[in-house]
């Protein structure tokens, strides 16, 4: 067994399973997908650590893969079905989208960094994930052209109500991500019922806020 395979098993056994992730489909996907190929070569030794891992170029806006256990718990809460269409927003280099592609019928992944979009598509091709596609788009815009979606996953946090993304959910669709009120961050799931959107807090979590989903500063006079 390779060092990366051992690290992958340890990630699942020491980070994912102890976080109450019991969906065997997610566990099997995380054991099957080599996270190291979604990480720049000089950072691959960090691929399986319990941290938000920077994958963008040094001179580019910071983009991260959020902690494996947080992603696993968000995917489990979203209850992705094998016939579902999934949108991963702010996918960075595509790791979460690759996991989702093992669970769903189709996955669209978006990111504002063109180099990371190209890297994600190359990784999908290397792994034979023909149902996953990465596209260049701002996180706040989603991808209405391929919607609506059964599930939307945020690969990061939002400090605003992402209404454009809400409208790209099917009736009964779920959006899972980390929501920030400026003081506290919590993983939350949003469920659409016609034109109503219910929310449920899942667990405390932290993640960098996605570009364009920051709160606009308020000016005091």
N, C-alpha and C positions, 0 to 999 in steps of 0.2 A: 504494500500500500504506500502511495506517495505521501510526502509531507503535507501537501495540500489536501489530500483525501482525509488524512488523519485530522487536520485542522477543521475540515468541514464537518466531520463526525463530532468533534469536540464542540463546535459551534452549536450544533443541534442539541447535543446532550447537556451542555452547560449553560446555554443562553436561551434556546427556543423552548425545549420541553419544560424547564422550570418556570417559564412564563405562562404556563397554563395553555399552551398551544397543543391541542389534542387531535386536530384534524390530520389524519395520516396522509392525506393527499398533499398538504402543505409540507409536512415533514419529509415525505418522499421527494418532493420537488426540490427542497433545499439541500437534500443529500445528493441529488442528481445534477444540479446546476453548479458548475465551477465558478464561484464568485470571483476568483482571482483573474479571470479573463475580462472582467468588467472594471478592473483596476489598472492604472498605469503601472508599467513594469517596475519602476523604481519604488512602488508602494505595495507591491503584491504581498510582501511579508506581513502587511497589516490587514489583509483582506478579510480575515475571519475574527478580528477583534470586536469587542463590544463597544463600538464607537461610531460616530458619524464620520464617514471616511471621505475626504476630499478627493475628487477624481478629475477636476478641471485642471487645465494648464496653469502654470504659475502666474502668467500675465493675463488670465481670463477671470471674469467674475466667478466667485466661489460657487461650485456645485458639489453636492455630496450625495453619497448613498447613505441613507439613514440606518440606524442600528438594526441588525438582523431580527432581533426579537420584536422590535416595534413593528417592522414590516410584517412579520409573521402574524402578530396579533391583529393588525389591521385587515390582513387578507382573511383571517379566520372570521372576524366580525362581519365582513362583507358577504360571506356565504356564497362564494362564486360557484356557479353551476357549470356543468360541462357544455351547455349550449349558450352560455352567456357571452355577451360582448362587453369588453372591458376597456376603459381608458385609464392610462397611468399618466398623471400630470406631473411635469418636472422630473422626468424619468432619469435624468443625468445619463449615465452610461448604459442603463437598460436592465440592471439586475432584477429589480422588482417586476418589470414587464416580462422577463424571462420566466420567473416563478409563476406569474399569472398565466402565462401561455401553457403551462402544464395543467392548469385547472380549467381554463375557459376555451370556448370555440374560437374566439378572435380577440386580439389585443392590439390596440393602438396606443403608442407611447409618444408623448410630446416633450420637447425641451427647447429652451431658447438658445442653446449653445450648438452651433452647427457641427463643430468637431465631435462633440459627444453624440449627437444624432447619428453621424456617420459611424462612429465607433460602436454604438448600440446595434445598428443594422448589420455591421460586420460580425459582431458576436452572435446575433440571432442566426445568421447564415452559417457560421461555424458550428453551431449547435443543432442545425437542422430545424429551427423553430419557424416554419413557414407561415404560421398563423400570427406572428408578431411583426409589427412594422413601427419604426420610429420616424417621427416627422418633426420638422422645425416649427415651433409655435410658442407664443408666450403662455405661461401657465394660466393666466387669468382668462385666456381665450378658449382653452380647451380645443376641441376639434369637432365642430358641429357637423361638418360635411360627412363624417363617418358615423355620426350618432343617429338616434339616441342610444344610450348605453344602459346595460343592466347594472353595471358597477363602475364607479370612478374612484381611483385611489390617488391620494396626494402623496408624492414622494417628498414630503416636507410639510411645513406648517403654513397656515393662512392666518393673517391678523384681521381680515375683513370677511364679510359674508360673500362668498364667491357665487353670486346669483347667476352669472352666465353659465357656470358649471352646473348649477342646480337644474337649469332649464335643459341641459343635455342628458338628463336622466330619463329613462322610460318610467311610465307609471309603475310603481313598485320598486324602482331602482334605488340603489344605495350608494352614497358617497362616504368614504372613510378617510379620515386624515386627522392631523393635529391642528387644533384651533387654539389661537392665542388671543388673550384679551389685554396683552401688554404686561401683565403681571404673572399670570399662570398659563401654562399650556396643558391641554388635555386632549387625548385622542377621543374623537367623537364620530358617531355615525349619523348621517342624515338619510332619511327615507322619504321618497316622494309618493304621495297619494293624490293623484290628479294634480291640482295646483296648490296643494298644501305640502309643507316640508317639515316633518317632525325630526327632532334631534334627541340623541341619547348619549350621555357621556360614557365612555368605555373604561378609560384608565388614565392616570397621570402619565404624561410623556413630554419629551422635549425634542425639538427638531428646528433647524434653521428655517426661517420664513422664506417661501419661494419668491423669486423676483416678480414684482407686479402685484403681489398679494400682501404687501406691507400696508400698515395703517398710515393714512395721510396725516402729517403733523397738524395739530390744531393751533391756530394763532390766537394769542390773547392780546387784547388792547387795553 
